[in-house]
Amino acid sequence: MRFLFVHGTGVRRERHDRLFALVRERLTARFPAAAVDSCYWGDRFGATLGAGGRSVPGLTPAAGSAPDPVDAETAEWTLLLADPLCEVRVLAEAGWPGAGPGPGGGPDGGDGSAYTDDDAFAMPGVQPAGVRVLALLAGLPPAPPHPGDELGALLHGTGLAADFPAALDTAARSAEAARAAERATTEPQARELATALARAVTAGALAAAGAEADCTGTERDRLVELLTTRLGGDARVPGARAAAVLGRLAMRVTTQPLLNAWRGSLTVGATPALGDILRYQARGHDLRAFLHARITAAPGPTVLIGHSLGGIALVDLLALAAARGEAVPGAELLVTVGSQAAFLHELGALAALEPGGKLPYGFPRWLNVYDRQDVLSYLAGPVFPGDPRITDHEIGSRQPFPACHSAYWKQDSLYERIEQAVAEAEIG
């Protein structure tokens, strides 16, 4: 009896040799009379950037370069889409600087602006300016404006009209908006609040529409400007207090600035793993032919163990051969570990099987090992219901992804289950 190990995506020689040494040691301990071989394919059939990555914008970012203002803006809107009220919440919780006796808490209105007659709303017994802004927001028509006016035309043209009323209502009724309105006692503060509320409504509509929205950054900014104007503010300059806080936070906690800055190096790093899958989908025949030659190179029964993409290639190979009535000689048992073969079959992306098709006669027994924490592992039995040749077996490494995708090979339970499958198949 022989074991043939087929590695997965992204594995190259150094990683393969360490992994196979572990697998061989564990299998040899349980099957001392068996040969344990490997089928290394990474260098020959794995993906590389043939043009050196010249297709990737920003392959070599300038060291120490300052963040692009566009990146900072995109990062802010990433936060707003995740939490449309985040700017309003800053104003509600932090308010405006200054704690003196002036109308805004300080002698100059609390935000560095000189006190003027416009700040009458801050006088005792007079409604705070921010409350007036919130009342204007609550008074906006709940239905999208008619396409005849600019705001309505933008909402309809960007696909946001259906989600605008709910976004408007959510912002107007929020406790954050009420608190921020009470704290906005001066006209400059009210104008800033108007901007933050307009951005919250726009972000809420965008978040609800999701991929159905067709909205450019220019259209988004114009929506904010139109809404802010109706609330008595000026959206041409983002609110100083909230925008400053959110801008700094966004650049630290959102992924977009990092993705833009390091897209080149990220692409190069991801190429072996992602590229191997894409290359297999386009040119899988060459790898399957190589696997067939390695399987049939030695006589006698063979247990095939495929990890990740290696399992996909083995399922394809065995199914194609069985469909032709030419079962691969010696292939008695297939073991897939952390593999996506069944998922690809559901997508209709397996070369060997029609969508919804069954495994052909002549396909060997199949033990499919998965870890529910491993997002790259899938069940096979439910995709081929009633097929007695297939057994799913769960292993728990107690590791999060992606560590769990490689943690199978150190677990005794994996080799115990393989030993059981070999006995059930009566492979000697």
C-alpha positions in Angstrom: 0.0 0.0 0.0 1.1 3.5 -0.8 0.1 7.0 0.4 0.4 9.9 -2.1 0.2 13.4 -0.5 -0.9 16.3 -2.8 -0.4 19.7 -1.3 -2.6 22.7 -1.6 -2.6 26.2 -3.0 0.2 28.6 -2.4 2.7 26.0 -1.2 6.2 26.1 -2.6 9.2 24.0 -2.0 10.4 25.0 1.5 6.8 24.9 2.9 6.1 21.6 1.1 9.1 19.9 2.5 8.3 20.9 6.1 4.7 19.9 5.7 5.4 16.6 4.0 8.0 15.6 6.6 5.3 15.9 9.2 2.7 14.0 7.2 5.2 11.2 6.4 6.2 10.9 10.0 2.6 10.6 11.2 1.5 8.1 8.5 4.7 6.0 8.8 4.0 5.6 12.6 0.6 4.1 11.8 1.4 2.3 8.6 5.1 1.2 8.9 4.9 -1.1 5.9 3.4 1.5 3.6 5.3 3.8 1.2 4.6 7.5 1.8 5.2 9.7 -1.3 4.5 13.3 -2.2 3.4 14.9 -5.4 5.0 18.4 -5.3 3.6 20.6 -8.1 4.0 24.2 -6.8 7.0 25.2 -8.8 5.9 23.6 -12.1 2.1 24.3 -12.1 1.8 27.1 -9.5 1.1 30.7 -10.5 3.7 33.5 -10.8 3.5 37.1 -12.0 4.8 36.7 -15.5 5.3 40.4 -16.1 6.8 41.0 -12.6 3.5 42.5 -11.3 3.5 45.5 -13.7 -0.3 45.2 -14.0 -0.7 46.2 -10.3 -1.1 49.9 -9.5 1.1 51.0 -6.7 3.4 48.0 -6.8 6.2 50.0 -5.1 4.7 52.7 -2.9 6.9 55.6 -2.0 8.5 55.1 1.4 7.4 57.6 3.9 4.9 59.3 1.6 2.0 61.2 3.2 -1.5 59.8 3.0 -3.4 60.8 -0.1 -6.3 63.1 0.8 -8.5 61.0 -1.3 -7.5 58.0 0.8 -8.4 59.9 4.0 -11.8 60.8 2.6 -12.5 57.3 1.5 -11.5 56.0 4.9 -13.9 58.5 6.6 -16.8 57.2 4.4 -15.8 53.6 5.1 -16.6 54.4 8.8 -19.7 56.3 7.9 -21.1 53.4 5.9 -20.4 51.0 8.8 -22.0 53.4 11.3 -23.8 56.3 9.7 -24.3 58.1 13.0 -20.6 58.0 14.1 -20.0 61.7 13.4 -23.2 62.7 15.2 -22.2 60.5 18.1 -18.9 62.3 18.4 -20.8 65.6 18.7 -23.3 64.1 21.1 -20.6 62.7 23.5 -17.7 65.1 23.1 -19.6 68.3 22.3 -17.5 71.3 21.4 -14.3 72.5 23.2 -14.5 75.3 25.8 -16.0 75.4 29.3 -16.2 79.1 30.1 -19.2 81.3 30.6 -19.7 82.1 26.9 -22.6 80.9 24.8 -20.8 77.8 23.6 -19.2 77.1 27.0 -16.3 79.5 26.4 -16.0 83.2 26.0 -15.7 83.0 22.2 -18.7 80.6 21.6 -16.7 77.5 22.3 -15.3 76.8 18.9 -12.9 79.7 18.4 -15.5 81.9 16.6 -16.4 85.4 17.9 -19.8 85.7 19.6 -22.3 87.5 17.3 -25.9 88.3 17.2 -26.4 85.0 15.3 -25.7 83.2 18.6 -28.9 84.4 20.2 -30.1 80.9 20.2 -27.6 80.2 23.0 -29.1 82.7 25.3 -31.1 81.4 28.4 -34.6 80.6 27.6 -33.9 80.5 23.8 -34.0 77.2 21.9 -30.5 76.0 21.1 -29.5 76.4 17.5 -28.9 72.7 17.1 -32.5 71.9 18.1 -33.7 74.1 15.3 -31.5 72.1 12.9 -32.9 68.8 14.1 -36.4 70.1 13.7 -35.6 71.0 10.1 -34.3 67.5 9.6 -37.4 65.9 11.1 -39.5 68.2 8.9 -38.0 67.1 5.6 -40.4 65.1 3.4 -40.3 61.4 4.4 -40.8 60.4 0.8 -38.0 61.0 -1.8 -38.4 64.4 -3.4 -39.9 64.6 -6.9 -37.3 63.8 -9.5 -37.9 67.3 -10.8 -35.7 69.0 -8.2 -32.0 68.4 -7.9 -32.1 66.4 -4.6 -34.9 64.2 -5.9 -33.1 63.7 -9.3 -29.9 62.7 -7.5 -31.6 60.2 -5.2 -33.4 58.6 -8.1 -30.3 58.7 -10.3 -28.1 57.1 -7.7 -30.5 54.3 -6.7 -30.9 55.8 -3.2 -34.5 57.0 -3.4 -36.0 53.8 -1.9 -33.7 53.9 1.1 -33.6 57.6 1.7 -36.8 57.9 3.9 -35.7 55.2 6.4 -32.2 56.8 6.6 -33.8 60.2 7.2 -36.1 58.9 9.9 -33.3 57.0 11.6 -31.1 60.0 11.9 -33.9 62.4 12.9 -35.2 60.1 15.7 -31.8 59.0 17.0 -30.8 59.7 20.6 -27.4 60.8 19.3 -28.9 63.6 17.2 -31.1 64.8 20.0 -28.1 65.0 22.4 -25.9 66.7 19.8 -28.7 69.2 19.0 -28.9 70.2 22.7 -25.2 70.7 22.9 -25.0 72.8 19.7 -25.8 76.2 21.2 -24.2 78.5 18.7 -24.7 79.1 15.0 -21.3 77.7 14.0 -22.0 74.6 16.0 -25.4 74.2 14.5 -23.9 74.5 11.0 -21.4 71.8 11.9 -24.3 69.6 13.2 -26.2 70.2 10.0 -23.2 68.8 8.0 -22.9 65.8 10.3 -26.6 65.0 10.0 -26.6 65.3 6.3 -23.6 62.9 6.0 -25.4 60.5 8.4 -28.5 60.5 6.2 -26.5 60.0 3.0 -24.4 57.3 4.6 -27.5 55.5 5.9 -29.1 55.5 2.4 -25.8 54.3 0.8 -25.3 51.5 3.4 -28.9 50.3 3.0 -28.6 50.3 -0.8 -25.3 48.4 -0.7 -24.3 47.1 -4.1 -27.5 48.3 -5.7 -26.4 52.0 -5.3 -24.8 53.7 -8.4 -23.3 56.7 -6.7 -20.0 58.4 -7.4 -18.1 60.4 -4.8 -19.1 63.6 -6.6 -22.8 62.7 -6.4 -22.5 61.6 -2.8 -20.9 65.0 -1.9 -23.6 66.9 -3.8 -26.3 65.0 -1.8 -24.6 66.0 1.4 -24.3 69.6 0.3 -28.0 69.8 -0.8 -29.2 68.2 2.5 -27.0 70.5 4.6 -28.2 73.6 2.8 -31.8 72.6 3.7 -30.7 72.3 7.3 -29.1 75.7 7.3 -25.5 74.6 7.1 -22.7 74.6 4.6 -21.4 71.2 3.5 -18.5 72.5 1.3 -16.3 72.3 4.4 -16.8 69.2 6.5 -17.6 69.8 10.2 -14.4 70.6 11.9 -15.0 68.9 15.3 -16.5 65.6 14.2 -14.5 65.4 10.9 -11.2 65.9 12.7 -11.9 63.1 15.2 -13.4 60.7 12.5 -10.6 61.5 10.0 -7.9 60.5 12.4 -9.7 57.4 13.5 -10.6 56.3 10.0 -7.0 56.4 8.9 -6.2 54.0 11.8 -9.0 51.5 11.8 -10.2 51.2 8.3 -8.5 49.0 5.6 -8.8 51.2 2.6 -5.8 53.4 3.2 -3.6 50.4 3.8 -5.0 48.6 0.8 -4.2 51.6 -1.4 -0.7 52.0 0.0 0.2 48.3 0.0 -1.8 47.0 -2.9 1.3 46.0 -4.8 3.0 44.1 -2.0 -0.3 42.5 -1.0 -0.9 41.3 -4.5 2.6 39.8 -4.8 2.1 38.1 -1.4 -1.3 36.7 -2.3 -0.3 35.6 -5.8 0.8 32.0 -4.9 -2.4 31.2 -3.0 -5.0 33.0 -5.1 -3.1 32.7 -8.3 -2.8 28.9 -8.1 -6.5 28.5 -7.9 -7.1 30.8 -10.9 -4.4 29.1 -12.9 -5.9 25.7 -12.1 -9.3 26.8 -13.3 -7.8 27.9 -16.6 -5.1 25.2 -17.1 -6.0 22.4 -14.7 -5.4 19.7 -17.4 -1.7 19.9 -17.0 -1.8 19.4 -13.3 -4.3 16.5 -13.5 -2.0 14.8 -16.1 0.9 15.2 -13.8 -1.1 13.7 -10.9 -2.2 10.8 -13.0 1.4 10.0 -13.9 2.5 10.1 -10.3 -0.4 7.9 -9.1 0.2 5.2 -11.8 4.0 5.3 -11.5 4.0 2.6 -8.8 1.9 -0.6 -8.7 -0.5 -1.5 -5.9 -3.3 0.3 -4.0 -2.8 4.0 -3.3 -4.5 6.2 -0.8 -4.6 9.8 -2.2 -4.5 12.6 0.3 -5.3 16.1 -1.1 -5.1 19.3 0.9 -7.2 22.3 -0.3 -6.6 22.8 -4.1 -4.8 19.4 -4.1 -8.2 17.8 -3.1 -10.0 19.7 -5.9 -7.5 18.5 -8.5 -7.8 14.9 -7.3 -11.7 14.9 -7.3 -11.6 16.3 -10.9 -9.0 13.8 -12.0 -10.8 10.8 -10.5 -14.3 11.9 -11.7 -13.1 12.6 -15.3 -11.4 9.2 -15.5 -14.4 7.4 -14.0 -16.8 9.1 -16.4 -14.7 7.8 -19.3 -14.8 4.3 -17.8 -11.0 4.5 -17.2 -10.7 4.6 -13.4 -7.2 5.6 -12.3 -5.3 2.4 -11.6 -4.5 1.9 -7.9 -6.6 4.8 -6.6 -8.5 3.0 -3.9 -9.3 5.8 -1.4 -9.5 9.5 -1.6 -8.9 11.7 1.4 -9.6 15.4 1.0 -8.6 17.8 3.9 -9.7 21.4 4.1 -10.8 21.2 0.5 -13.3 23.2 -1.6 -14.2 20.5 -4.2 -17.9 20.2 -3.1 -18.3 23.9 -3.0 -17.0 24.3 -6.5 -19.3 21.6 -7.6 -22.2 23.6 -6.2 -21.0 26.6 -8.3 -20.7 24.5 -11.4 -17.0 25.2 -11.4 -15.6 21.6 -11.3 -14.2 20.5 -14.7 -15.3 16.9 -14.2 -18.9 17.3 -13.2 -22.0 19.0 -14.5 -23.8 21.2 -12.0 -26.0 19.0 -9.9 -24.5 15.9 -11.3 -23.6 12.8 -9.4 -20.2 11.1 -8.9 -19.7 8.6 -11.7 -19.5 4.9 -11.3 -15.9 3.9 -10.6 -15.1 6.9 -8.3 -13.4 5.5 -5.2 -14.4 5.9 -1.6 -14.0 9.5 -0.4 -13.2 10.7 3.1 -13.7 14.4 3.4 -12.2 16.1 6.5 -13.2 19.6 7.5 -13.0 22.1 10.3 -16.0 24.4 10.7 -13.6 27.2 11.6 -11.8 26.7 8.4 -13.6 28.9 5.8 -11.9 27.0 3.0 -13.3 23.6 4.0 -16.7 22.3 2.9 -19.0 19.3 3.4 -19.2 16.8 0.5 -21.9 14.4 1.6 -24.9 16.8 1.4 -23.8 17.9 -2.1 -23.9 14.3 -3.3 -26.9 13.0 -1.2 -27.2 9.3 -0.7 -23.8 8.4 -2.1 -22.4 5.7 0.3 -18.9 6.3 -1.0 -18.6 9.7 0.7 -18.0 10.3 4.4 -17.6 13.7 6.0 -15.5 13.9 9.2 -15.2 17.0 11.3 -11.9 18.0 13.1 -11.6 20.9 15.5 -8.2 22.4 15.9 -9.4 25.2 18.2 -7.6 27.6 16.0 -9.1 30.5 14.1 -8.8 31.0 10.4 -6.3 30.9 8.6 -4.3 28.9 11.1 -6.9 26.2 11.2 -6.4 25.6 7.4 -3.0 24.1 8.1 -3.6 22.8 11.6 -5.0 19.4 10.5 -1.7 17.8 10.0 -0.6 17.8 13.6 -3.8 16.3 15.0 -3.9 12.6 15.9 -7.6 12.5 15.2 -6.9 13.0 11.5 -4.6 10.0 11.2 -6.9 7.9 13.4 -9.8 8.6 10.9 -7.5 7.9 7.9 -6.6 4.6 9.6 -10.2 3.8 10.1 -11.0 4.6 6.4 -8.2 2.4 5.2 -9.6 -0.5 7.3 -13.1 0.1 6.0 -11.9 0.0 2.4 -9.9 -3.2 3.2 -6.7 -1.8 1.6 -3.8 -4.0 2.4 
